[in-house]
Amino acid sequence: MSEGANTYHEAVMRQESIEALALNPDGIYVDTTFGGGGHARAILDQLGEAGTLLAFDQDPEALNNNIDDERFILINSNFRFIKNFLKLYRACPVDGIFADLGVSSFQFDSPRRGFSTRFEGPLDLRMNQHSEWSAADILNRYSREKLRLLFKEYGEIKNASHLANVIDSRRKEQAITTTTQLAEAARKCSPKNRENKYLAQVFQALRIEVNEELATLKQMLTSSLEMLKPGGRLVVISYHSLEDRLVKNFFRAGNFEGHIEKDFYGQPLTPLKVITRKPVTPSEEEVKNNPRARSAKLRTAEKK
């Protein structure tokens, strides 16, 4: 373990994730969201000498947490390319795929990354620092209407029109380039006594747009279904309703709308067997020790 990996990110529902994967010691597994490596290390602990774990992380800084283990391969890429890389490494089909969709504590606690309203920093929000557009680019270049839709759809903000108008007025006076500038503008629109929640929704909307998170998640889920062996497990931890809805619908119906197709005899044509009818959530003790786990929902499905 590299120095700092302990503080990079605290793995959410570590034991529950391992149990959900129903690990085969000799199997091939994928951790699509390596981060600090907490879940990856827990998986490796359960694998035998013949087992293999491939992990993805698009953030170059996560590479500092690389694990020195011949059974382990760390790939510095977005998990949307899971299919390409598993074929490249001749690792498919696989026995299980895991994803923790949360932003790492390291990213939240780094002022220069711009993920948190707690610090003054550049309005960045890129998971991959090599991506072309930052949150500041979007905030200053998108039309007022495009901003309204972004905040309404990705932030689920009820007064998205008012927020877009305020931001449009502010940026005409001066470009909005820092977390503090955005927070000051957004506070003008926040409902009373809901300021922190409101700011979190604003930043969430921008982060989803900057990183194309929902489109990326859809691509990963679709590819995962193709890469899994029959009986292989797909385990996903999500943190907000937009992600969880996509995961729930895909597990239940094999598509993102949740429409279950049926055969001539009325039998459902679904590629996955849902293991968790209700999502698994963190224990009270875990939430107390790690407040960022409070909104986590773990869902598991098995390929038919």
HELIX and SHEET records of a PDB file:
HELIX    1   1 ALA A    5  TYR A    8  1                                   4    
HELIX    2   2 ARG A   14  LEU A   21  1                                   8    
HELIX    3   3 GLY A   38  GLN A   46  1                                   9    
HELIX    4   4 PRO A   60  ASN A   65  5                                   6    
HELIX    5   5 PHE A   79  PHE A   81  5                                   3    
HELIX    6   6 ILE A   82  LEU A   88  1                                   7    
HELIX    7   7 SER A  105  PHE A  108  1                                   4    
HELIX    8   8 PRO A  111  ARG A  113  5                                   3    
HELIX    9   9 ALA A  135  ARG A  141  1                                   7    
HELIX   10  10 ARG A  144  TYR A  154  1                                  11    
HELIX   11  11 ALA A  160  GLU A  173  1                                  14    
HELIX   12  12 THR A  179  ARG A  187  1                                   9    
HELIX   13  13 GLU A  195  ASN A  211  1                                  17    
HELIX   14  14 GLU A  213  MET A  227  1                                  15    
HELIX   15  15 SER A  241  ALA A  253  1                                  13    
HELIX   16  16 GLU A  284  ASN A  289  1                                   6    
HELIX   17  17 PRO A  291  ALA A  293  5                                   3    
SHEET    1   A 7 PHE A  72  ILE A  75  0                                        
SHEET    2   A 7 THR A  52  PHE A  56  1                                        
SHEET    3   A 7 ILE A  28  ASP A  31  1                                        
SHEET    4   A 7 VAL A  94  ASP A 100  1                                        
SHEET    5   A 7 LEU A 228  SER A 238  1                                        
SHEET    6   A 7 LYS A 297  LYS A 303 -1                                        
SHEET    7   A 7 LEU A 272  VAL A 274 -1                                        
END                                                                             
